[in-house]
Amino acid sequence: MMINNFMKSIALLLTFVLSEISFAQSTTVHAHLASPDKYQVLLDNEQVLVLRMTLKPGEHDNWHKHNAETVYFEQGGKAKIKTSEVDVVELDIPDGFVMWHDAWEHQVSNIGGTTITAIIVERK
């Protein structure tokens, strides 16, 4: 009987946790919707979404997601990228740097003294 109640409690806890994860994922939006003042849509068709990101010194965007993406930093700078409450990385991004990243969620902060601009090409 005690094991049965324990299993029911575990099942209930797992159901709650999974529903919270599902809710968090379903409420995360793409960058241009989360921070329309930081992301300009350059092209949006059936294959790709192309954005231009502009972050002035001290600015940050809101938590958002991207599909698999290629990013070209027209103007680099010092950035902090947060992928969770504990996973944070600081980067010195050079001008002209190109990166590719699989689908992910994050928040970007400009912690340097220059404006960071990037062109983002995202798969649909």
N, C-alpha and C positions, 0 to 999 in steps of 0.2 A: 504494500500500500504506500509506504513512504517513498519507494523508488518511483512508483507511478506518479505521485505528486511532484517529485523532483523533475521527472521527465516533462511533465506538463508545464512546470515553471520555466525550464530551459526552452521548450518550444515557444512559449509565450514571449520570452525575452528575445529569442532569435527572430520571431515575427516582428516585434517592435523595432529591433535594430535594422532588419532588412527593409522595413517600410520607411524608416528614417533615411537610410541610404538612398533608396529609390526616390524619395521626395527631394532630397538634396540634389540628386542628379537631374531630376526633371525640372528643377527651378533654375539651374545654371543655364545662362544664355550666352550667345556668341558675343564677342568683344564689342562690335559696333552697336549692339542692342544694350549691353551693360553700361557702356561708356561712349555714347554718341558724340560727346564733346572731344573725345581723344582719338576716335577712329572714324575715318571718312571712307565710304564705300566707293571704290573706283570702278569695279565691275562685279556684277552678280548674275551668273547664268547657270545653266544646268550642270556644268562641269566644275566651276571654280567660284570662289569669292575672293576678290582682291581688295585689300584694305590698305589705307595709309594711317599709321599711328604717329601721333605727335605728343610727346610728353616733355613739358617744360621742367626746369629744375624745381624740385620739391613736389611735383605732381605725381599722382598715381592713378591707375585705372581701377575699376571695380572688378571684383571676382568674376571671371568669365571662362568660357571654353573655346577651343579651336579644334577643328578637324585636323588631320595630318596637314602640315604646313611647311612652306619654305619662307624664310624671312630674310630680307636684304636690308641691312641697316645703312641708310643713306648717311646719317650722322649717328655715330655711336655715343657712348658716354658711360657713366657709372650707374648701374641699375641693380635693384634688389628684386629678385623673383621669388615669390612665395607660392609654394604648391600645396601646403597644408599649414596647420598651426605651428608645426615644429620644423618643417622642411623649408628653409630659406637659404638662398645663395646670393652672394654679391658678385657682380661681374663688371669688368672693365671692357666694354665692347668697342673695338676699333671701328672707325669709319670704313664702310665698304664690306663689313663682315657679313657672311651668308651662313645661315644655319637651316637645318631641316629638323623637324620634330614630329613625332607621331601625335595623335590626338591627346589633348591634355587640358587640364583646368589650372588656372593660376591667377596671380595678381602681380602687376609690374609697378615698381616705384622708381622714379628718377631721383637718385640720391647724389647726383653730381651737380656741376655748375653750368652744364650746357644742355641745350634742347636735344632730345633723342628723337629721330624720325626713322621710320622703317616702312617698307612695303611688304605686306604679308599676302602670300598666295596660298589659299586653303582649298583642299579638295572638298567636293560636295559628297 
